[in-house]
Amino acid sequence: MKWFFSILICLFSYSVCQAQTYSLDHYLQLAHTNSALLKDLQNQIASNQIDSLRLRAGLKPQVNVNSGGLYAPIVNGYGYSEAITNEHTLNGLMQVQKTILGRNNVNTQVETLNLQTLSLNNQSKISEQDLRKAITTQYITAYGDLQQYKFSQDVVKLLSTEEGLLKKLTRSNVYRQSDYLTFLVTLKQQELTLTQARLLYKNDFATLNYLAGVADTSIRDLDEPALQRNIKPDVTSSIYFQQYKLDSLKLINSKQLIDYAYKPKLNVQADGGYNSDFMGQAWKNFGLSAGFGLVIPIYDGGQRKLQYRKLSLQEETRQNYKAFFDVQYRQQVAQLNQQITENETLIAQIKDQTKYTESLIKVDMQLMQTGDLHISDLVLAINNYLTIKNLMTQTVISRLQLINQLNYWNK
């Protein structure tokens, strides 16, 4: 009895496992969690924020302790010149240095790092969209394979049932042996189609797991992807246009950095400690000093104007790319919307045609029971039904793929 209940429990567990389905959101979350690229970009953003803190820290006074000693002996009049080496020296100094920069100059340097962070953030969003599109594309492909596989199962089940009836009618001489064989060939073809559909779904399901970074060789059913067209009201706020805006800000920032590079630079420093050559009263050589350094650019051979010219060329290139992308973007979105609408119209027509083919098969099945049907007519009706159902599956999947492409741009 225990053995019997154990078998029941195992069968129940197996049924639950087989009935488990996965959704598109499930795979999108897994892919986002497992993506090494997205993690890399987040780390680059964190690293850039650290660089911003380092920049501010580097503008604060820098304090160092410097120490050094030298002994250059003179033996029997031989040795380094004492006037140069002082023969022996020792120093130990605490030094404070600071570069004096204007607030606007500091803010411009900080803005450089902030723009890099914004660019990385935008790149991360685009990479996330790329990943989402790739996962959704493969999910739709696998889902289409699954629908084709289930349809083939239903067809084989239907034909198998009718094959048993036709066999009885053939034995009763209602139909000829050739009619039965013609129908049987159709059944065997669909059984091969079923096997092929299962293999195709298994491979595409494995590819989906691979793209999502999942190590799983089992097969599960997939839920229907609930995709709707997402329309952004303002395309200029798209993440794809945002990069061109950031590039423009970077060029402006670069020009400001060039300007500040030609501003006067002032460095101040001070030190205190012990510095002696031991030539006399070494115990009195404790002291301090202070000084400054000033650099005022006067003439650089025209390098500043050349750098301005380079920035102008980069801005011209940016505008050309932006204008070209704007045309492509709007054309792509308009074309995708048109194709989706045409697919929806075609789906409606296919549904009407499906009703007729289903009705014809039902009538043929009834006529077969009374022997008033040509088997060739039934085979033709079945083939027409298979063709229209395959067209329906392909059109539905094509519509979902088009919506996926459209939603990729509407972010």
C-alpha positions in Angstrom: 0.0 0.0 0.0 2.9 2.4 0.9 4.4 1.6 -2.5 1.1 2.4 -4.2 0.8 5.8 -2.5 4.5 6.6 -3.3 3.8 6.1 -7.0 0.7 8.4 -6.8 2.8 11.1 -5.1 5.5 10.8 -7.8 3.0 11.0 -10.6 1.3 14.0 -9.0 4.6 15.8 -8.6 5.5 15.1 -12.2 2.2 16.4 -13.4 2.6 19.7 -11.4 6.2 20.1 -12.7 5.0 19.6 -16.3 2.1 22.0 -15.8 4.4 24.8 -14.6 4.6 27.7 -17.0 7.0 30.7 -17.3 6.1 34.2 -18.3 7.9 36.9 -20.3 8.4 39.0 -17.1 10.1 36.0 -15.5 12.7 35.8 -18.2 13.2 39.6 -18.3 13.9 39.7 -14.6 16.3 36.7 -14.8 18.2 38.3 -17.8 18.4 41.7 -16.0 19.7 40.0 -12.8 22.3 37.8 -14.6 23.5 40.4 -17.2 27.3 41.0 -16.7 27.1 44.0 -19.0 24.5 45.8 -16.9 26.5 45.1 -13.7 29.6 46.4 -15.4 27.9 49.7 -16.4 26.6 50.1 -12.8 30.1 49.6 -11.5 31.5 52.2 -14.0 28.9 54.6 -12.7 29.9 54.0 -9.1 33.6 54.4 -10.1 32.8 57.7 -11.9 31.2 59.0 -8.7 34.3 58.1 -6.8 36.4 60.0 -9.3 34.2 63.1 -8.7 34.9 62.8 -4.9 38.6 62.4 -5.6 38.6 65.5 -7.8 37.2 67.6 -4.9 39.5 66.0 -2.4 42.5 66.8 -4.7 41.6 70.5 -4.6 41.9 70.6 -0.8 45.3 71.4 0.8 47.7 68.5 0.4 49.9 67.8 3.4 53.1 65.7 3.1 56.1 64.9 5.3 59.3 64.9 3.3 62.6 63.7 4.7 66.1 63.2 3.2 69.7 62.9 4.1 73.1 63.0 2.3 76.6 62.2 3.3 79.4 62.7 0.8 82.8 62.1 2.6 86.1 63.7 1.5 89.1 61.4 2.1 92.6 62.8 1.7 91.1 65.7 -0.3 89.3 63.4 -2.7 85.5 63.6 -2.9 82.6 65.6 -4.3 82.9 69.4 -4.1 81.8 70.4 -0.7 80.3 73.6 -2.1 77.9 71.5 -4.1 77.1 68.7 -1.6 77.7 70.5 1.7 79.3 67.2 2.6 76.4 66.1 4.8 72.8 67.3 5.0 69.6 66.2 6.8 66.1 67.5 6.5 62.6 66.6 7.8 59.9 68.9 6.6 56.1 69.0 6.8 54.8 70.6 3.5 51.4 72.0 2.7 50.4 72.8 -0.9 47.3 74.1 -2.5 46.3 75.0 -6.0 44.1 78.1 -6.1 41.2 77.7 -8.6 38.1 79.7 -9.2 34.7 78.2 -8.2 33.6 78.2 -11.8 36.7 76.3 -12.9 36.1 73.7 -10.2 32.5 73.3 -11.1 33.4 72.8 -14.8 35.8 70.0 -13.9 33.1 68.4 -11.7 30.6 68.8 -14.5 32.9 66.8 -16.8 32.5 63.8 -14.5 28.8 64.4 -14.0 28.3 64.3 -17.8 30.2 61.1 -18.0 28.0 59.6 -15.3 24.8 60.7 -17.2 26.2 59.2 -20.4 26.9 55.9 -18.6 23.3 56.0 -17.1 21.9 56.5 -20.6 24.1 53.8 -22.0 22.9 51.5 -19.3 19.3 52.2 -20.3 20.0 51.5 -23.9 21.8 48.2 -23.0 18.8 47.2 -20.9 16.5 47.9 -23.9 18.8 45.8 -26.1 18.6 43.0 -23.6 14.9 43.3 -23.2 14.4 43.2 -27.0 16.7 40.2 -27.5 14.9 38.2 -24.7 11.4 39.2 -25.9 12.3 38.3 -29.5 13.5 34.8 -28.5 10.5 34.3 -26.1 8.0 35.1 -28.9 9.9 32.7 -31.2 9.7 29.9 -28.6 6.1 30.7 -27.8 5.3 30.5 -31.6 7.0 27.1 -31.7 4.9 26.0 -28.7 1.7 27.0 -30.3 2.7 25.1 -33.5 3.5 22.1 -31.4 0.2 22.1 -29.5 -1.7 22.6 -32.8 0.1 19.6 -34.3 -0.8 17.6 -31.2 -4.5 18.4 -31.7 -4.3 17.6 -35.4 -2.7 14.2 -34.7 -5.2 13.4 -32.0 -8.1 14.3 -34.4 -6.6 12.3 -37.3 -5.9 9.3 -35.1 -9.5 9.2 -34.0 -10.8 9.4 -37.5 -8.2 6.9 -38.7 -9.8 4.3 -36.4 -13.3 5.0 -37.8 -12.0 4.9 -41.4 -10.3 1.6 -40.7 -13.7 0.1 -39.6 -15.4 1.6 -42.7 -12.7 0.2 -44.9 -13.1 -3.3 -43.4 -16.8 -3.0 -44.1 -16.1 -2.2 -47.7 -17.5 1.3 -47.4 -14.2 2.7 -48.5 -11.4 1.3 -50.6 -8.0 0.3 -49.2 -6.4 3.0 -51.3 -8.6 5.6 -49.6 -7.5 4.4 -46.2 -3.9 4.4 -47.2 -4.2 8.0 -48.5 -5.6 9.1 -45.2 -3.0 7.1 -43.3 -0.2 8.9 -45.2 -1.6 12.2 -44.1 -1.6 11.0 -40.5 2.0 9.9 -40.6 3.0 13.2 -42.2 1.4 15.0 -39.3 3.1 12.7 -36.8 6.5 13.7 -38.3 5.5 17.3 -38.2 4.6 16.9 -34.5 8.1 15.4 -33.8 9.8 18.2 -35.7 7.7 20.9 -33.9 8.7 19.4 -30.5 12.4 19.5 -31.4 12.2 23.0 -32.7 10.5 24.2 -29.5 13.0 22.4 -27.4 15.9 24.1 -29.1 14.4 27.6 -29.1 13.4 27.2 -25.4 17.0 26.2 -24.6 18.2 29.3 -26.5 15.9 31.4 -24.4 17.4 30.0 -21.2 20.9 30.6 -22.7 20.2 34.3 -23.4 18.7 34.8 -19.9 21.8 33.2 -18.3 19.8 30.2 -17.0 21.4 26.7 -16.8 18.3 24.6 -17.3 17.7 21.8 -19.8 14.1 21.0 -18.8 11.1 22.1 -20.9 8.2 24.2 -19.7 5.2 25.8 -21.3 5.3 29.6 -21.9 2.5 32.0 -21.2 1.2 34.2 -24.0 3.3 37.4 -24.1 1.0 40.3 -23.3 2.5 42.9 -25.5 0.9 46.3 -26.2 2.0 49.2 -28.3 3.7 51.8 -26.1 3.6 55.2 -27.6 5.8 58.0 -26.2 4.2 61.4 -26.5 7.6 63.2 -27.1 10.2 61.4 -29.1 12.9 64.0 -28.3 12.9 62.7 -24.7 13.8 59.2 -26.0 17.0 57.6 -24.5 18.3 57.4 -28.1 18.0 61.2 -28.6 19.3 61.8 -25.0 22.8 60.7 -26.0 23.0 63.5 -28.6 22.0 66.1 -26.0 24.7 64.8 -23.7 27.2 64.9 -26.5 26.3 68.6 -27.1 26.8 69.3 -23.4 30.2 67.5 -23.4 31.4 69.8 -26.2 30.3 72.9 -24.4 32.1 71.6 -21.3 35.2 70.8 -23.3 35.3 74.4 -24.6 35.0 75.7 -21.0 37.9 73.5 -20.0 40.0 74.9 -22.8 39.2 78.5 -21.7 40.1 77.7 -18.1 43.4 76.1 -19.2 44.5 79.6 -20.3 43.6 81.3 -17.1 46.4 82.3 -14.7 47.3 79.5 -12.2 48.4 80.2 -8.7 50.0 77.6 -6.4 50.8 78.3 -2.7 52.9 76.2 -0.4 54.4 76.3 3.0 56.7 74.0 5.0 58.3 73.8 8.4 60.7 71.5 10.1 64.4 70.8 10.2 66.9 71.4 7.4 70.6 71.5 8.0 74.0 71.0 6.4 75.8 70.6 9.8 78.3 73.3 8.8 77.7 75.2 12.1 75.2 75.4 14.9 73.1 72.6 13.5 70.8 72.7 16.5 69.5 76.1 15.3 68.4 74.9 11.8 64.7 74.5 12.7 62.5 76.9 10.7 59.7 77.4 8.2 59.2 78.8 4.7 56.3 79.9 2.4 56.1 80.6 -1.2 53.9 80.7 -4.3 54.0 80.0 -8.0 52.1 81.9 -10.7 51.7 80.9 -14.3 50.1 83.4 -16.8 49.7 82.1 -20.4 50.6 84.6 -23.0 51.1 82.9 -26.3 50.8 79.2 -27.3 51.3 79.4 -31.1 47.6 79.4 -31.9 46.8 76.1 -30.2 43.7 77.4 -28.6 42.1 78.3 -31.9 42.9 74.9 -33.3 41.2 73.2 -30.3 38.1 75.4 -30.9 38.2 74.3 -34.6 38.3 70.6 -33.6 35.3 71.1 -31.3 33.4 72.8 -34.1 34.0 69.8 -36.4 32.8 67.5 -33.6 29.6 69.5 -33.2 29.0 69.5 -37.0 29.4 65.7 -36.9 27.1 65.4 -34.0 24.4 67.4 -35.7 24.7 65.3 -38.9 24.3 62.1 -37.0 21.4 63.4 -35.0 19.6 64.6 -38.2 20.1 61.3 -39.9 19.0 59.3 -36.9 15.9 61.5 -36.5 14.8 60.6 -40.0 15.5 56.9 -39.5 13.8 56.9 -36.1 10.6 58.4 -37.4 10.6 56.3 -40.5 11.1 53.1 -38.5 8.3 53.9 -36.0 5.9 54.8 -38.8 6.7 51.7 -40.8 6.3 49.4 -37.7 2.9 51.0 -36.9 1.8 50.4 -40.5 2.9 46.8 -40.5 1.2 46.1 -37.2 -2.1 47.5 -38.5 -1.8 45.4 -41.6 -1.1 42.3 -39.6 -4.2 43.0 -37.4 -6.3 43.3 -40.6 -4.8 40.0 -41.9 -5.6 38.2 -38.6 -9.2 39.2 -38.9 -9.4 37.8 -42.4 -7.7 34.6 -41.4 -10.2 34.1 -38.5 -13.1 34.3 -41.0 -11.3 31.8 -43.3 -10.6 29.5 -40.4 -14.4 29.3 -39.6 -15.1 28.1 -43.2 -12.3 25.5 -43.2 -13.4 24.2 -39.8 -17.1 24.0 -40.9 -16.0 22.1 -44.1 -14.0 19.5 -42.1 -17.0 18.9 -39.7 -19.3 18.3 -42.7 -16.7 16.0 -44.3 -16.4 14.0 -41.1 -20.2 13.5 -41.0 -20.2 12.5 -44.6 -17.4 10.0 -44.0 -19.5 8.1 -41.4 -22.1 7.5 -44.1 -19.6 6.7 -46.8 -20.7 9.7 -48.9 -17.3 11.4 -48.9 -14.3 11.2 -51.2 -11.2 10.8 -48.9 -9.2 13.0 -51.3 -11.7 15.8 -50.5 -11.2 15.3 -46.7 -7.4 15.3 -47.2 -7.6 18.5 -49.2 -9.8 20.1 -46.5 -7.4 19.0 -43.8 -4.4 20.4 -45.7 -6.3 23.7 -46.3 -7.0 23.8 -42.5 -3.4 23.2 -41.7 -2.3 25.9 -44.1 -4.7 28.5 -42.7 -3.8 27.7 -39.1 -0.1 27.9 -39.8 -0.7 31.2 -41.5 -2.6 32.4 -38.4 0.3 31.4 -36.1 2.9 33.0 -38.2 0.9 36.2 -38.5 0.2 36.4 -34.7 3.9 35.9 -34.0 4.9 38.4 -36.6 2.6 41.0 -35.0 4.1 40.3 -31.6 7.6 40.7 -33.0 6.7 44.0 -34.7 5.3 45.3 -31.4 8.5 44.2 -29.7 10.5 46.2 -32.2 8.2 49.2 -31.8 8.4 49.2 -28.0 12.2 49.0 -28.3 12.2 52.5 -29.9 9.5 53.9 -27.6 11.7 54.3 -24.5 
